[in-house]
Amino acid sequence: MDSPRDSRVRLTAAGILLGVFVAGATLGLTLDRYETPTRSEAGETVRVDGGDRAGAPSEWIIDRMDLTAQQRIQVDSIVSHYGSRMSRFQKEYRPKYQAIVDSTDRALRTLLTPEQTVRYDSLTVVSARWRARRHLEEQAQGR
């Protein structure tokens, strides 16, 4: 029979594991949406990428603002400036985030029995497949 301490350790590990899965899924979906073409409500293809317009209002919004030529030049300058800052931030952030995820994974694995490790690996694969399938469904729906 499990002691109360063992139960707490397992519940804590399960909570951490769930948190890592949720954080990973959220980051993955966010980055996938950020780097893939999508469709606007008007049915137009809109490119959302990590380039010069990173983090800025979508191109299709800016194009519908009836900006003067001078405003467009200024908007492009602002978007380029902040977009390049966002790109640099993401290049720095992604490896650090992945290192935290990897560290959490290693720490969790120290608590698991060999049977639990096999199950954990299996669930990780299932989770990755689910995220990939959801991404494909969102693309098919034009989101």
N, C-alpha and C positions, 0 to 999 in steps of 0.2 A: 504494500500500500504506500502511496506517495505521502511524504510529509508535507505540511503546509508550506515549508520553504521551497521544496521541489515544485509544488504547484505554482507558487509565486514566480519562480524563475522561469517556468514554462510559459506562464501567462505574459510575463515581461518580454520574453523572447518572441512570442507570437505577436505581441503588440508592436515590437520593433520591426519584425519581419513585415507585418502589414503596413506599417508606416513607410518602410523602404519601397515596398511594391507600389503603394499609392504615390509616393514622391516620384519614383521612376516612371510610372505610367503617366503622371501629370507632366513631368518634364518632357518625356518622349512625345506625347501628343502635342504639347506646345511647340516643341522644336519642329516636329513634322508639319504642323499647320503653318509655321513660320517660314519653312523652306520649300513649300510646294505650291504649284499653281492651284487656284481655286476659282469658283464662279461667283460673280456678284448676284444679287437678287434679280438684276436685269438680264441675267444669263450670259454676261460677258466674261471672258476669261481674264482673270486678274492675277498677276504675278506677285506673289509675296515671297521675298527672299531675304537672304542675309546681306545683301549688297548695300549700296549707298542709301537706300530708303529704309534701312532697318529701324524698327521702332517708330517710324513716322506714320502719319495718316496714309492710308492706302492710296496708291496712285490713282485709282478710279475715283476716289473722293476728291482729290486735288483737281483732277481733270474736269470735274463737274462744278467747280467753284466760280467759273467765268472770271478767272484772274486776268489782269492786264499783263502785257509782256513783261513790264517791270516787276510786278508782283510775282510772276512765275519765276523770274530769275532769282529774286530774293527767297522765295519758297524753296527752290532747288538748292540754293546755297545753304539754307538752314537744315534742310533734310539731309544733304550730303555731310555736313559737319556732324550732326548728331548721329547719323547713320554709321559713319566711320567710328565714332566713339563706341556705339553699341556693338559693332563688329569686334572691336578690340576687347571690349568687356566680355563678350561671349567666348572668345578664344582663350581668355584667362579663366573664366568661370567654369566652362565645361570640364576641363581636366580636374579641377578642384572638386567639383560636384561628384564626378565619377570616382575620385579617390575616396570621398566620404562613403559613397555607396559600397565600394569595394571593401573598405575597412569595416563597415557595418556587417557586410556579408561574412567576412572572415571571423568577426567576433561572434556572430550567431552560430557559425559552424562549430566553434569550440564547445558550445552547449549541447549540440545535437549528437544523438547516437548514430551509428552507421546507417541504421534503417531510416531514421529521420532525415539524415543527409540525402539519401536516395530520394525520399519523398520531396524534400525541399528542392532538389535539382529538377525533379519532375514538375513541380508546381511552377518553378521559374520558367521552364520551357512552355508550359501551358499559358502562363501570363504573357510571355513574349508573343506567342501565336495570337492570343486574344487582341493584344495591342496592334499587331500587324493587320489582323482581319478588320478591326474597327477603323484603322486608318484607310484601308482600301474601301470600306463601305462609305466613309465620309467623302472620299474622292469621287466615288460613283454618284453620290448624291449632290456633288458640286459644292461641298462646303469647304 
